Amino acid sequence: MSVVTVQLGQCGNQIGQEVFSALCSDIRGTHGLCSKKENESYQDSCKERFFCEEESAVPVARAVLIDMEPKVISQTLSMAARSGHWKYSSHSHFCQKQGSGNNWANGYSVHGPRHKEAIMNLVQKEAEKCDRLGGFFTIMSMAGGTGSGLGAFVTQCLRDAFPTSFILNHVIWPYGTGEVIVQNYNSVLTLSHLYHSSDALLVHENDVIHKICAQLMNIKQISFRDVNQVIAHQLGSVFQPTHTAGGGSGYSRNPLGDLMETLVPHPEFRMLGLRNIPQMPENSLPYSTFSWPGLIKHLRQMLIANAQMEEGIDWQVRPPHPGSSIPSTNKPLHFNTSIANLVILRGKDVHSVDLGSFQDPSLYTSWLNPQDAFNAWKTPRAFNKYEKSASLVSNSQFLLKPLDSIVGKAWNMFASKAYLHQYTKFGIQEEDFLDCFTTLEQVISSYTNL
């Protein structure tokens, strides 16, 4: 099944381009470490998902590019074409001249309705090119105006136009120190609207990825491109083809559907976080060896201690003892409770890996059977030159702290009515803000009480 990617705003378009580049360089690599037959079916499956073949023989990304200013889209189109290995379709982008000025209301209430028809026509055309449409993957930032405001609007339109398709929103969480004074407002408005129309939100925090660039990738002067490449690597490690548990011998059919089925058992819990291990500069790979038990041990501790990368994990955090009926408020400090986890293993000897430690009932909330809460996907085909790599997609309390912090900051500004006029002039009233706060307070409370 195919996935249509919708890239929104500067951030969404730049990350989207890196994602397609990562997917393409992975399937072109001969470093598969697996049989020729396995490698070919992997390549075919990836192409069917993310690219459509045209006469030119260069794969064309199944994507729609949307921005309210032309600069980033024209850069993105030309970078893809210059690669020579893949390109965007010349008809699937939409841009205007004026931008949204970091104002969520401008993107949502003005640009959205004004350009709805043109944008949805592009999406419809792209969807019709798919033999079987698996769903939509949108990429956007929460802090600005176009990605967040227009992104929330377009997601609602997708939900209305394709009521039975899966929608996964990939959302970039802004730097805590902030690039935009109203980023907390924009974030609260974005998250609460997406919560109503999306099937799940896959979140990357800029601060976390920045740390990975500095500490694991040893990059001295970190640029947005470095950050985006790490994000693209992590997304690729999830979306490239794998064998699902009951999927027989072929590669999984619908990546988005499979992801939702394994990770979103209840509509109140839609926040997914992603961890990936190992991560290192490419030139260090030849000198590194990894064992599966070591990788799995680290990944599990990253999960329960809510660590974002394999450096600096707090090994003191332990799951609560099974059977101890401690109320959730007295849980061990910093312990991260999960609703559902998915581990994806790629590379050598994946089928002999023991994942029993992820099936420990004490990791999960009491209302789900641990057998249902944990899934593993595997493929002997290595990803992106890593002989062995593991990814964890988790629906857990990963995002409680950042969410609480963003809502708190936005509420403090709202209480003193700071900058509200910028939103009311585009028709977003105080009641709308209050509705959004209510939605997110409910999400925070649900995750807190796991």
PyMOL commands that set and color helices and strands:
alter all, ss='L'
color gray80, all
select helices_A, chain A and resi 9-28+36-50+70-83+104-128+146-161+183-197+206-215+224-239+255-263+282-287+292-304+328-330+350-352+356-359+361-363+370-373+397-415+421-424+430-448
alter helices_A, ss='H'
color red, helices_A
select strands_A, chain A and resi 2-8+51-53+59-61+63-67+87-88+93-95+133-141+166-173+200-205+271-277+338-347+374-379+388-396
alter strands_A, ss='S'
color yellow, strands_A
deselect
rebuild
show_as cartoon
